[in-house]
Amino acid sequence: MPLKSCTLLFIEDDHQIQELLKTIFEEDVETLYQAYDGKEGLALYREKMPDIVVTDIRMPLLDGIEMSREIKRMDRNQPILIMSAFDEREILLDAINFGIDGFIVKPVEVGELNQKLHQIAYSLHKRREVEHAREQMAEEKRKEVQSLYKLAHYDILTNIPNRYLFNEKLALTISKSRDKKSSFALFFIDLDDFKMINDTYGHKAGDYVLISFVERIKEVIGSEDILARIGGDEFALIMKYGEKREAREVLAKKIIECVSLPLQSGDTTLKLSCSIGIGTYPEDALSKEELMHFADTAMYRSKSKGKSCYVFYEDVQ
């Protein structure tokens, strides 16, 4: 980072020195901020967050040491140069202890100050290069973790939760429903005659059917409902709200209706249908395994009834 790309805050109560350094450095930095005492300097620092701070020690209201100490509390990496006309060993040692980055003896020798500012600008550049590299590595790692999570938890074709994530969601839903003493429904949805579609029109058409099937169902379910692909043409849906049977029937009918709309695949118009089995918690089952089994049993009963319909497990018994 060249000095020209840096912002500089200069704090000095001597107006003549301020004007002199403004004349010399205003064109050498991106922006020059000027303050005339430590209190004003601290306020300007908080507002502008400059790249480099250059300050005198002896100033009214708040001296340069206390101001610098406060700045270092906010950002221990903030580069600060201190100017002093005094040979005060204890003050300078104190400044070193809390991390001051350099000293300039007054009267200020412009060449020396210019050299130190360029050194700090170079150090800032190298530090930011390292920080950027670390951020890039962290971002790449985050994306890698996200990618691995998605591969492990989501169906690649339809981009909805897979069986593994569905099991997690179902267990969590049961736990929350148990705590709230509430009810929910589990739908098992099977696309009818999907093997025939694959065999007749090929796997590309089959994939298109599955993607379209999912998109249609997503249009009619609630925003809190969870749709998952648990097998080739088998899907599960957790209907979180609507505790009455009538609401569950309405949703089942909507799913069957939207799925049955003609689907155009190239020059072919496909007629789809699905069979739905519905289990309820806690009426039908208290455990995840039993609830899944009962919803699956109800789904196969709907198949035996002629497909394109829904069956509640309570009606199977």
MOWO-V533163 format. One record per residue. N is the residue number from 1. SS is DSSP state (2 for helix, 1 for strand, 0 for the rest). Layout:
BEGIN
N,SS ; N,SS
END
This chain:
BEGIN
1,0 ; 2,0 ; 3,2 ; 4,2 ; 5,2 ; 6,0 ; 7,1 ; 8,1 ; 9,1 ; 10,1 ; 11,1 ; 12,0 ; 13,0 ; 14,0 ; 15,2 ; 16,2 ; 17,2 ; 18,2 ; 19,2 ; 20,2 ; 21,2 ; 22,2 ; 23,2 ; 24,2 ; 25,2 ; 26,0 ; 27,0 ; 28,0 ; 29,0 ; 30,0 ; 31,1 ; 32,1 ; 33,1 ; 34,1 ; 35,1 ; 36,0 ; 37,0 ; 38,2 ; 39,2 ; 40,2 ; 41,2 ; 42,2 ; 43,2 ; 44,2 ; 45,2 ; 46,2 ; 47,2 ; 48,2 ; 49,0 ; 50,0 ; 51,0 ; 52,1 ; 53,1 ; 54,1 ; 55,1 ; 56,1 ; 57,0 ; 58,0 ; 59,0 ; 60,0 ; 61,0 ; 62,0 ; 63,0 ; 64,2 ; 65,2 ; 66,2 ; 67,2 ; 68,2 ; 69,2 ; 70,2 ; 71,2 ; 72,2 ; 73,2 ; 74,2 ; 75,0 ; 76,0 ; 77,0 ; 78,0 ; 79,1 ; 80,1 ; 81,1 ; 82,1 ; 83,1 ; 84,1 ; 85,0 ; 86,0 ; 87,0 ; 88,0 ; 89,2 ; 90,2 ; 91,2 ; 92,2 ; 93,2 ; 94,2 ; 95,2 ; 96,2 ; 97,2 ; 98,0 ; 99,0 ; 100,0 ; 101,0 ; 102,1 ; 103,1 ; 104,1 ; 105,1 ; 106,0 ; 107,0 ; 108,0 ; 109,0 ; 110,2 ; 111,2 ; 112,2 ; 113,2 ; 114,2 ; 115,2 ; 116,2 ; 117,2 ; 118,2 ; 119,2 ; 120,2 ; 121,2 ; 122,2 ; 123,2 ; 124,2 ; 125,2 ; 126,2 ; 127,2 ; 128,2 ; 129,2 ; 130,2 ; 131,2 ; 132,2 ; 133,2 ; 134,2 ; 135,2 ; 136,2 ; 137,2 ; 138,2 ; 139,2 ; 140,2 ; 141,2 ; 142,2 ; 143,2 ; 144,2 ; 145,2 ; 146,2 ; 147,2 ; 148,2 ; 149,2 ; 150,2 ; 151,2 ; 152,2 ; 153,2 ; 154,1 ; 155,0 ; 156,0 ; 157,0 ; 158,0 ; 159,0 ; 160,0 ; 161,1 ; 162,0 ; 163,2 ; 164,2 ; 165,2 ; 166,2 ; 167,2 ; 168,2 ; 169,2 ; 170,2 ; 171,2 ; 172,2 ; 173,2 ; 174,2 ; 175,2 ; 176,2 ; 177,2 ; 178,2 ; 179,2 ; 180,2 ; 181,0 ; 182,0 ; 183,0 ; 184,1 ; 185,1 ; 186,1 ; 187,1 ; 188,1 ; 189,1 ; 190,1 ; 191,1 ; 192,0 ; 193,0 ; 194,2 ; 195,2 ; 196,2 ; 197,2 ; 198,2 ; 199,2 ; 200,2 ; 201,2 ; 202,0 ; 203,2 ; 204,2 ; 205,2 ; 206,2 ; 207,2 ; 208,2 ; 209,2 ; 210,2 ; 211,2 ; 212,2 ; 213,2 ; 214,2 ; 215,2 ; 216,2 ; 217,2 ; 218,2 ; 219,2 ; 220,2 ; 221,0 ; 222,0 ; 223,0 ; 224,0 ; 225,0 ; 226,1 ; 227,1 ; 228,1 ; 229,1 ; 230,0 ; 231,0 ; 232,0 ; 233,0 ; 234,1 ; 235,1 ; 236,1 ; 237,1 ; 238,1 ; 239,1 ; 240,0 ; 241,0 ; 242,0 ; 243,0 ; 244,0 ; 245,2 ; 246,2 ; 247,2 ; 248,2 ; 249,2 ; 250,2 ; 251,2 ; 252,2 ; 253,2 ; 254,2 ; 255,2 ; 256,2 ; 257,2 ; 258,2 ; 259,2 ; 260,0 ; 261,0 ; 262,0 ; 263,1 ; 264,1 ; 265,1 ; 266,0 ; 267,0 ; 268,1 ; 269,1 ; 270,1 ; 271,0 ; 272,0 ; 273,0 ; 274,1 ; 275,1 ; 276,1 ; 277,1 ; 278,1 ; 279,1 ; 280,1 ; 281,1 ; 282,0 ; 283,0 ; 284,0 ; 285,0 ; 286,0 ; 287,0 ; 288,2 ; 289,2 ; 290,2 ; 291,2 ; 292,2 ; 293,2 ; 294,2 ; 295,2 ; 296,2 ; 297,2 ; 298,2 ; 299,2 ; 300,2 ; 301,2 ; 302,2 ; 303,2 ; 304,2 ; 305,0 ; 306,0 ; 307,0 ; 308,0 ; 309,0 ; 310,1 ; 311,1 ; 312,1 ; 313,2 ; 314,2 ; 315,2 ; 316,0 ; 317,0
END
